[in-house]
């Protein structure tokens, strides 16, 4: 009998092309997603060395990071130019590189365009049991459908383009088990914020995290993608959730997913991927779902998480001296005093979007809170950025766009937007943003911007009250 | 890639933990199609302070950076490694790194040395006044005061750094093995090829 293996070990073993004497493995990459920001230097490298793309059929390119979220076409349907010259140049480079190297390309104005990590699963390009890479750390997202997916640097992008492989050392494994049922108002985002606060920003370094337990199983694919998306915020390069009937139902019939007899063969294979009984992980963390509240960050590391009912911590309360120093710096940047109730923190900006929280379920959750209410007077800027053109169309078919705009929120075109502020969507210096994105780093949403990470429902609640708010108080 | 063996010089006693790649190189510096010239943007927010370490006469151009736990966390942007390299840094010494950053560093000829916090504390002290010596071949960090710290490094990474190796050329030697794997995949899991959309 073979040794019981974890989901991670099964995917790894199935992708080893060659093992070197020092333990380094040449790993085959099933899917490569490419966007405009981290790829130009890789394509330039290929050109300089006269190399080609080994498997253009396994590669999909889509622009997302730089694109403005304002209208992309004029009334006559013509493409509008991008005002920022550097952004326009990166977009033009991808528009040229994709056809030059024979790669599938989703154009900036195509109906399927969107954030690469929303598009991959939505198109059925990302599949369970595959290895997926992209020059973006939130590639961890695709672990939500049971793919071993991780971010890579530009040199690795070039390596994958040229060879369809990567040279890697096996990771250690970590199980984060969330058992039980979450309370009202607690979403996938609150689960992953709570996990990140528990294990710390480096808790998963060197590991791949598999999320297990009844609270994870109960999540929709949208929710699972949200959880796995932020594996990197806990230091793990990849997250994983075992594929199950929920996964298969989500993927069936999607454009690039297997069809007919191929589909049946694929599902048979996918059913065998779950971690075997008796398999062991290098590290195990167990969390009671009942302990998770709607959560919010107070500092400038994603591990700085408290329940919305909590207060800003005193830096002296941390045992680790370097954490004390970091917390003091964070509070100075965030303009917060220890002991302040999180619910007393006023908010001037709202961002609902990003690869963490821009899928249809996120749009619905935010709209449910906003419906029939108005944006608070002190909220100056509130934007809702759907993750893809297809999410946008679905939301509009359900009338969600009207709910947002009636309340005074802006309804935008898909892209990464204010998550990393590479496009014109930025939070002004010194102002706060309740944001559904994944990082509260210094300057992440613009120089001097102060980010509080929350769920879509919590961001919506802050939009209508003008301060960080316990969403449970607004639920019917 | 420039090979790396021995590095001696001033070490910037930076020391902060959880330094993310947005701090190392803010996103607006990513709007480029080149790898060059990114040192100007390195630690831009911190360097807006005229008294910052990076631009002080003692540490300007220093080849070694001493940092805290989880250095380079966050984004996969290789621009962080390019920016450090362009700033003149060849070695970072920290208790731990994000996995993506340490890989990116090695691919750009930057050595990420891992040492325990006690060693970091001692090197931070030495770095105030004196140079630090890093030897990759013997895997040691030494000071003029007889301190000697031994560090571990993955043998493959060590070889790549010592020889300034181009990984793509190395992998291309496995072309036949990759071809055989692809043929096996097509036979065993033909459904893996993306369906015609």
Contacts between the chains, C-beta under 8 A, distances in Angstrom:
chain1	res1	chain2	res2	distance
A	17	B	174	6.8
A	17	B	177	5.4
A	17	B	178	5.7
A	17	B	181	4.5
A	18	B	174	5.5
A	18	B	177	4.9
A	20	B	156	6.9
A	22	B	154	7.5
A	22	B	155	4.5
A	22	B	156	5.2
A	24	B	154	7.7
A	24	B	156	4.5
A	26	B	171	6.5
A	26	B	174	5.7
A	26	B	177	7.1
A	26	B	178	7.5
A	28	B	178	7.3
A	28	B	181	5.5
A	28	B	182	7.7
A	28	B	185	7.3
A	30	B	192	6.2
A	31	B	194	7.9
A	37	B	30	5.3
A	37	B	31	7.6
A	38	B	30	7.8
A	38	B	76	7.0
A	38	B	77	6.7
A	38	B	78	7.1
A	40	B	32	7.9
A	40	B	33	3.7
A	41	B	33	6.8
A	41	B	34	6.9
A	41	B	35	5.2
A	41	B	78	7.9
A	44	B	33	7.0
A	44	B	34	7.9
A	49	B	168	7.5
A	51	B	168	7.4
A	54	B	178	7.7
A	55	B	182	7.9
A	57	B	193	6.5
A	57	B	194	6.5
A	58	B	193	7.9
A	58	B	194	7.1
A	65	B	30	7.9
A	66	B	31	6.9
A	84	B	31	7.5
A	86	B	31	3.7
A	86	B	32	6.8
A	87	B	31	5.8
A	89	B	31	7.8
A	89	B	33	6.3
A	90	B	31	6.1
A	90	B	32	7.8
A	90	B	33	6.3
A	93	B	33	5.3
A	123	B	197	7.1
A	124	B	195	7.4
A	125	B	194	6.0
A	127	B	192	7.5
A	130	B	192	7.1
A	135	B	76	6.0
A	135	B	78	7.9
A	136	B	75	7.6
A	136	B	76	5.8
A	137	B	74	6.7
A	137	B	75	5.2
A	137	B	76	4.2
A	137	B	100	6.1
A	139	B	76	7.8
A	150	B	100	7.8
A	151	B	75	7.8
A	151	B	76	3.6
A	151	B	100	5.7
A	152	B	76	6.1
A	152	B	100	7.2
A	152	B	103	8.0
A	153	B	76	5.7
A	153	B	77	7.4
A	153	B	78	3.6
A	153	B	81	7.2
A	153	B	100	6.5
A	153	B	103	6.5
A	153	B	104	3.9
A	153	B	107	6.6
A	154	B	35	7.8
A	154	B	78	4.3
A	154	B	79	8.0
A	155	B	78	6.2
A	155	B	104	7.0
A	155	B	107	4.1
A	155	B	108	7.3
A	155	B	167	7.4
A	156	B	103	7.2
A	156	B	107	7.4
A	158	B	168	6.7
A	159	B	167	5.9
A	159	B	168	5.4
A	159	B	171	6.7
A	162	B	168	5.2
A	162	B	171	7.7
A	162	B	172	7.5
A	163	B	168	6.6
A	163	B	171	4.7
A	163	B	172	6.7
A	163	B	174	8.0
A	163	B	178	6.4
A	164	B	178	6.7
A	164	B	182	7.8
A	165	B	171	6.0
A	165	B	174	7.6
A	165	B	178	6.0
A	167	B	156	7.2
A	167	B	167	6.0
A	167	B	170	7.7
A	167	B	171	6.6
A	169	B	154	6.4
A	169	B	156	7.8
A	171	B	99	7.8
A	201	B	18	5.5
A	201	B	70	5.9
A	201	B	73	5.9
A	202	B	18	7.4
A	202	B	69	6.1
A	202	B	70	3.9
A	202	B	73	7.0
A	202	B	96	6.0
A	202	B	98	7.8
A	205	B	70	6.8
A	205	B	96	6.0
A	205	B	97	7.8
A	205	B	98	6.6
A	205	B	99	6.3
A	206	B	99	6.3
A	232	B	74	7.7
A	235	B	70	6.7
A	235	B	73	6.8
A	235	B	98	6.6
A	235	B	99	7.8
A	237	B	99	4.7
A	237	B	100	6.2
A	255	B	195	7.2
A	255	B	197	3.9
A	256	B	194	4.2
A	256	B	195	5.4
A	256	B	197	5.4
A	257	B	195	6.2
A	258	B	191	3.9
A	258	B	195	5.9
A	259	B	195	5.4
A	262	B	190	6.9
A	262	B	191	3.7
A	262	B	195	7.3
A	263	B	191	7.3
A	265	B	189	7.7
A	265	B	190	8.0
A	265	B	191	5.4
A	266	B	189	7.8
A	266	B	191	4.6
A	266	B	192	8.0
A	269	B	189	6.6
A	301	B	18	5.0
A	301	B	20	7.9
A	303	B	18	7.9
A	322	B	16	7.8
A	322	B	17	4.7
A	322	B	68	5.6
A	322	B	69	6.8
A	323	B	17	7.2
A	325	B	16	7.5
A	326	B	16	6.9
A	326	B	17	5.7
A	326	B	18	6.2
A	329	B	16	7.8
A	420	B	22	7.8
A	420	B	27	4.9
A	420	B	75	7.8
A	421	B	27	6.1
A	421	B	28	7.8
A	422	B	27	4.9
A	422	B	28	6.9
A	422	B	30	6.5
A	422	B	31	6.7
A	439	B	20	7.5
A	439	B	22	7.2
A	439	B	74	6.3
A	441	B	20	4.7
A	441	B	22	4.3
A	441	B	23	6.9
A	441	B	74	6.2
A	442	B	20	7.9
A	442	B	22	6.9
A	442	B	23	6.0
A	442	B	45	6.2
A	443	B	22	6.0
A	443	B	23	7.5
A	443	B	26	5.6
A	443	B	45	5.5
A	444	B	22	5.2
A	444	B	27	7.7
A	447	B	26	7.5
A	447	B	45	7.0
